[in-house]
Amino acid sequence: MKNVGSTDKIIRIVLGVAIGAWGIWAQNWWGLVGLVPLGTALTGWCPAYFPFKINTAKK
């Protein structure tokens, strides 16, 4: 069940890449946090949306 819409996906991809790039630039393992928004964008499902019944995907 997908709960991440197209605009939401674009924002998550941009944020994920930006956080990952910052991590590489800073040589810091915190850049791995960028994998979370990338993963949710690529799968189309956000576990944080589930308990609040948020759905930005078109029905």
Backbone atoms as SQL, in Angstrom:
CREATE TABLE atoms (id INTEGER PRIMARY KEY, chain TEXT, resi INTEGER, resn TEXT, atom TEXT, x REAL, y REAL, z REAL);
INSERT INTO atoms VALUES
  (1, 'A', 1, 'MET', 'N', 0.841, -1.165, 0.000),
  (2, 'A', 1, 'MET', 'CA', 0.000, 0.000, 0.000),
  (3, 'A', 1, 'MET', 'C', 0.898, 1.245, 0.000),
  (4, 'A', 2, 'LYS', 'N', 0.775, 2.051, -1.025),
  (5, 'A', 2, 'LYS', 'CA', 1.598, 3.247, -1.166),
  (6, 'A', 2, 'LYS', 'C', 0.914, 4.422, -0.480),
  (7, 'A', 3, 'ASN', 'N', 1.711, 5.227, 0.217),
  (8, 'A', 3, 'ASN', 'CA', 1.158, 6.399, 0.881),
  (9, 'A', 3, 'ASN', 'C', 1.994, 7.659, 0.629),
  (10, 'A', 4, 'VAL', 'N', 2.905, 7.597, -0.340),
  (11, 'A', 4, 'VAL', 'CA', 3.752, 8.736, -0.681),
  (12, 'A', 4, 'VAL', 'C', 3.443, 9.158, -2.111),
  (13, 'A', 5, 'GLY', 'N', 2.999, 10.399, -2.275),
  (14, 'A', 5, 'GLY', 'CA', 2.641, 10.916, -3.591),
  (15, 'A', 5, 'GLY', 'C', 3.843, 11.419, -4.371),
  (16, 'A', 6, 'SER', 'N', 3.606, 11.861, -5.601),
  (17, 'A', 6, 'SER', 'CA', 4.695, 12.246, -6.501),
  (18, 'A', 6, 'SER', 'C', 5.443, 13.489, -6.017),
  (19, 'A', 7, 'THR', 'N', 4.736, 14.511, -5.556),
  (20, 'A', 7, 'THR', 'CA', 5.417, 15.703, -5.045),
  (21, 'A', 7, 'THR', 'C', 6.219, 15.355, -3.798),
  (22, 'A', 8, 'ASP', 'N', 5.633, 14.548, -2.951),
  (23, 'A', 8, 'ASP', 'CA', 6.303, 14.084, -1.740),
  (24, 'A', 8, 'ASP', 'C', 7.574, 13.310, -2.100),
  (25, 'A', 9, 'LYS', 'N', 7.501, 12.478, -3.123),
  (26, 'A', 9, 'LYS', 'CA', 8.665, 11.697, -3.563),
  (27, 'A', 9, 'LYS', 'C', 9.795, 12.607, -4.030),
  (28, 'A', 10, 'ILE', 'N', 9.448, 13.633, -4.807),
  (29, 'A', 10, 'ILE', 'CA', 10.478, 14.546, -5.318),
  (30, 'A', 10, 'ILE', 'C', 11.181, 15.253, -4.160),
  (31, 'A', 11, 'ILE', 'N', 10.405, 15.721, -3.199),
  (32, 'A', 11, 'ILE', 'CA', 10.984, 16.397, -2.036),
  (33, 'A', 11, 'ILE', 'C', 11.898, 15.446, -1.272),
  (34, 'A', 12, 'ARG', 'N', 11.465, 14.201, -1.085),
  (35, 'A', 12, 'ARG', 'CA', 12.268, 13.219, -0.353),
  (36, 'A', 12, 'ARG', 'C', 13.556, 12.878, -1.098),
  (37, 'A', 13, 'ILE', 'N', 13.485, 12.786, -2.418),
  (38, 'A', 13, 'ILE', 'CA', 14.688, 12.483, -3.204),
  (39, 'A', 13, 'ILE', 'C', 15.686, 13.628, -3.094),
  (40, 'A', 14, 'VAL', 'N', 15.203, 14.858, -3.249),
  (41, 'A', 14, 'VAL', 'CA', 16.092, 16.028, -3.152),
  (42, 'A', 14, 'VAL', 'C', 16.733, 16.099, -1.768),
  (43, 'A', 15, 'LEU', 'N', 15.930, 15.922, -0.720),
  (44, 'A', 15, 'LEU', 'CA', 16.470, 15.956, 0.640),
  (45, 'A', 15, 'LEU', 'C', 17.458, 14.814, 0.887),
  (46, 'A', 16, 'GLY', 'N', 17.111, 13.628, 0.420),
  (47, 'A', 16, 'GLY', 'CA', 17.991, 12.479, 0.609),
  (48, 'A', 16, 'GLY', 'C', 19.339, 12.657, -0.061),
  (49, 'A', 17, 'VAL', 'N', 19.320, 13.159, -1.293),
  (50, 'A', 17, 'VAL', 'CA', 20.570, 13.397, -2.014),
  (51, 'A', 17, 'VAL', 'C', 21.369, 14.507, -1.333),
  (52, 'A', 18, 'ALA', 'N', 20.683, 15.570, -0.898),
  (53, 'A', 18, 'ALA', 'CA', 21.370, 16.683, -0.235),
  (54, 'A', 18, 'ALA', 'C', 22.021, 16.240, 1.075),
  (55, 'A', 19, 'ILE', 'N', 21.302, 15.470, 1.866),
  (56, 'A', 19, 'ILE', 'CA', 21.851, 14.989, 3.133),
  (57, 'A', 19, 'ILE', 'C', 23.021, 14.036, 2.881),
  (58, 'A', 20, 'GLY', 'N', 22.863, 13.155, 1.906),
  (59, 'A', 20, 'GLY', 'CA', 23.951, 12.231, 1.571),
  (60, 'A', 20, 'GLY', 'C', 25.179, 12.954, 1.049),
  (61, 'A', 21, 'ALA', 'N', 24.972, 13.974, 0.211),
  (62, 'A', 21, 'ALA', 'CA', 26.095, 14.754, -0.322),
  (63, 'A', 21, 'ALA', 'C', 26.808, 15.501, 0.798),
  (64, 'A', 22, 'TRP', 'N', 26.015, 16.046, 1.725),
  (65, 'A', 22, 'TRP', 'CA', 26.619, 16.728, 2.868),
  (66, 'A', 22, 'TRP', 'C', 27.469, 15.745, 3.678),
  (67, 'A', 23, 'GLY', 'N', 26.960, 14.544, 3.864),
  (68, 'A', 23, 'GLY', 'CA', 27.703, 13.536, 4.620),
  (69, 'A', 23, 'GLY', 'C', 29.013, 13.171, 3.947),
  (70, 'A', 24, 'ILE', 'N', 28.981, 13.064, 2.630),
  (71, 'A', 24, 'ILE', 'CA', 30.218, 12.759, 1.899),
  (72, 'A', 24, 'ILE', 'C', 31.175, 13.943, 1.988),
  (73, 'A', 25, 'TRP', 'N', 30.647, 15.156, 1.796),
  (74, 'A', 25, 'TRP', 'CA', 31.481, 16.351, 1.837),
  (75, 'A', 25, 'TRP', 'C', 32.114, 16.531, 3.216),
  (76, 'A', 26, 'ALA', 'N', 31.323, 16.308, 4.274),
  (77, 'A', 26, 'ALA', 'CA', 31.802, 16.480, 5.646),
  (78, 'A', 26, 'ALA', 'C', 32.562, 15.254, 6.147),
  (79, 'A', 27, 'GLN', 'N', 32.600, 14.199, 5.343),
  (80, 'A', 27, 'GLN', 'CA', 33.208, 12.923, 5.733),
  (81, 'A', 27, 'GLN', 'C', 32.653, 12.469, 7.083),
  (82, 'A', 28, 'ASN', 'N', 31.314, 12.429, 7.116),
  (83, 'A', 28, 'ASN', 'CA', 30.594, 12.136, 8.337),
  (84, 'A', 28, 'ASN', 'C', 29.595, 11.020, 8.066),
  (85, 'A', 29, 'TRP', 'N', 29.473, 10.077, 8.969),
  (86, 'A', 29, 'TRP', 'CA', 28.552, 8.958, 8.765),
  (87, 'A', 29, 'TRP', 'C', 27.099, 9.396, 8.885),
  (88, 'A', 30, 'TRP', 'N', 26.816, 10.580, 9.396),
  (89, 'A', 30, 'TRP', 'CA', 25.448, 11.071, 9.492),
  (90, 'A', 30, 'TRP', 'C', 24.817, 11.263, 8.122),
  (91, 'A', 31, 'GLY', 'N', 25.629, 11.318, 7.088),
  (92, 'A', 31, 'GLY', 'CA', 25.102, 11.403, 5.736),
  (93, 'A', 31, 'GLY', 'C', 24.270, 10.188, 5.360),
  (94, 'A', 32, 'LEU', 'N', 24.467, 9.092, 6.077),
  (95, 'A', 32, 'LEU', 'CA', 23.666, 7.885, 5.824),
  (96, 'A', 32, 'LEU', 'C', 22.190, 8.105, 6.149),
  (97, 'A', 33, 'VAL', 'N', 21.889, 9.113, 6.945),
  (98, 'A', 33, 'VAL', 'CA', 20.500, 9.440, 7.258),
  (99, 'A', 33, 'VAL', 'C', 19.751, 9.778, 5.967),
  (100, 'A', 34, 'GLY', 'N', 20.454, 10.239, 4.956),
  (101, 'A', 34, 'GLY', 'CA', 19.853, 10.542, 3.669),
  (102, 'A', 34, 'GLY', 'C', 19.246, 9.332, 2.985),
  (103, 'A', 35, 'LEU', 'N', 19.647, 8.141, 3.411),
  (104, 'A', 35, 'LEU', 'CA', 19.080, 6.924, 2.835),
  (105, 'A', 35, 'LEU', 'C', 17.615, 6.723, 3.241),
  (106, 'A', 36, 'VAL', 'N', 17.222, 7.285, 4.357),
  (107, 'A', 36, 'VAL', 'CA', 15.844, 7.120, 4.829),
  (108, 'A', 36, 'VAL', 'C', 14.852, 7.796, 3.874),
  (109, 'A', 37, 'PRO', 'N', 15.016, 9.098, 3.576),
  (110, 'A', 37, 'PRO', 'CA', 14.062, 9.688, 2.633),
  (111, 'A', 37, 'PRO', 'C', 14.176, 9.091, 1.229),
  (112, 'A', 38, 'LEU', 'N', 15.382, 8.693, 0.833),
  (113, 'A', 38, 'LEU', 'CA', 15.525, 8.044, -0.476),
  (114, 'A', 38, 'LEU', 'C', 14.786, 6.717, -0.511),
  (115, 'A', 39, 'GLY', 'N', 14.917, 5.950, 0.541),
  (116, 'A', 39, 'GLY', 'CA', 14.239, 4.650, 0.609),
  (117, 'A', 39, 'GLY', 'C', 12.733, 4.774, 0.594),
  (118, 'A', 40, 'THR', 'N', 12.216, 5.746, 1.345),
  (119, 'A', 40, 'THR', 'CA', 10.764, 5.918, 1.370),
  (120, 'A', 40, 'THR', 'C', 10.249, 6.449, 0.036),
  (121, 'A', 41, 'ALA', 'N', 11.058, 7.261, -0.639),
  (122, 'A', 41, 'ALA', 'CA', 10.646, 7.762, -1.959),
  (123, 'A', 41, 'ALA', 'C', 10.638, 6.637, -2.983),
  (124, 'A', 42, 'LEU', 'N', 11.638, 5.791, -2.950),
  (125, 'A', 42, 'LEU', 'CA', 11.740, 4.716, -3.941),
  (126, 'A', 42, 'LEU', 'C', 10.697, 3.620, -3.725),
  (127, 'A', 43, 'THR', 'N', 10.357, 3.357, -2.469),
  (128, 'A', 43, 'THR', 'CA', 9.349, 2.327, -2.206),
  (129, 'A', 43, 'THR', 'C', 7.932, 2.885, -2.291),
  (130, 'A', 44, 'GLY', 'N', 7.788, 4.210, -2.084),
  (131, 'A', 44, 'GLY', 'CA', 6.466, 4.809, -2.117),
  (132, 'A', 44, 'GLY', 'C', 5.680, 4.609, -0.835),
  (133, 'A', 45, 'TRP', 'N', 6.345, 4.156, 0.211),
  (134, 'A', 45, 'TRP', 'CA', 5.670, 3.898, 1.480),
  (135, 'A', 45, 'TRP', 'C', 6.486, 4.476, 2.622),
  (136, 'A', 46, 'CYS', 'N', 5.832, 5.236, 3.485),
  (137, 'A', 46, 'CYS', 'CA', 6.483, 5.846, 4.636),
  (138, 'A', 46, 'CYS', 'C', 5.879, 5.270, 5.915),
  (139, 'A', 47, 'PRO', 'N', 6.683, 4.566, 6.710),
  (140, 'A', 47, 'PRO', 'CA', 6.140, 3.976, 7.932),
  (141, 'A', 47, 'PRO', 'C', 5.686, 5.024, 8.949),
  (142, 'A', 48, 'ALA', 'N', 6.238, 6.236, 8.907),
  (143, 'A', 48, 'ALA', 'CA', 5.818, 7.286, 9.838),
  (144, 'A', 48, 'ALA', 'C', 4.424, 7.813, 9.498),
  (145, 'A', 49, 'TYR', 'N', 4.008, 7.701, 8.251),
  (146, 'A', 49, 'TYR', 'CA', 2.676, 8.140, 7.843),
  (147, 'A', 49, 'TYR', 'C', 1.597, 7.160, 8.303),
  (148, 'A', 50, 'PHE', 'N', 1.952, 5.901, 8.439),
  (149, 'A', 50, 'PHE', 'CA', 0.975, 4.847, 8.708),
  (150, 'A', 50, 'PHE', 'C', 0.144, 5.075, 9.972),
  (151, 'A', 51, 'PRO', 'N', 0.746, 5.313, 11.145),
  (152, 'A', 51, 'PRO', 'CA', -0.087, 5.453, 12.350),
  (153, 'A', 51, 'PRO', 'C', -0.997, 6.688, 12.331),
  (154, 'A', 52, 'PHE', 'N', -0.621, 7.693, 11.544),
  (155, 'A', 52, 'PHE', 'CA', -1.408, 8.928, 11.489),
  (156, 'A', 52, 'PHE', 'C', -2.386, 8.933, 10.303),
  (157, 'A', 53, 'LYS', 'N', -2.371, 7.831, 9.549),
  (158, 'A', 53, 'LYS', 'CA', -3.252, 7.661, 8.382),
  (159, 'A', 53, 'LYS', 'C', -3.089, 8.793, 7.370),
  (160, 'A', 54, 'ILE', 'N', -1.835, 9.217, 7.163),
  (161, 'A', 54, 'ILE', 'CA', -1.519, 10.238, 6.172),
  (162, 'A', 54, 'ILE', 'C', -1.274, 9.539, 4.847),
  (163, 'A', 55, 'ASN', 'N', -1.822, 10.076, 3.783),
  (164, 'A', 55, 'ASN', 'CA', -1.639, 9.498, 2.465),
  (165, 'A', 55, 'ASN', 'C', -1.582, 10.636, 1.443),
  (166, 'A', 56, 'THR', 'N', -0.384, 10.851, 0.857),
  (167, 'A', 56, 'THR', 'CA', -0.232, 11.905, -0.138),
  (168, 'A', 56, 'THR', 'C', -0.312, 11.342, -1.559),
  (169, 'A', 57, 'ALA', 'N', -0.487, 10.043, -1.677),
  (170, 'A', 57, 'ALA', 'CA', -0.603, 9.407, -2.994),
  (171, 'A', 57, 'ALA', 'C', -2.024, 9.590, -3.523),
  (172, 'A', 58, 'LYS', 'N', -2.123, 9.714, -4.842),
  (173, 'A', 58, 'LYS', 'CA', -3.442, 9.831, -5.464),
  (174, 'A', 58, 'LYS', 'C', -4.154, 8.495, -5.382),
  (175, 'A', 59, 'LYS', 'N', -5.445, 8.551, -5.228),
  (176, 'A', 59, 'LYS', 'CA', -6.208, 7.302, -5.124),
  (177, 'A', 59, 'LYS', 'C', -6.815, 6.944, -6.434);
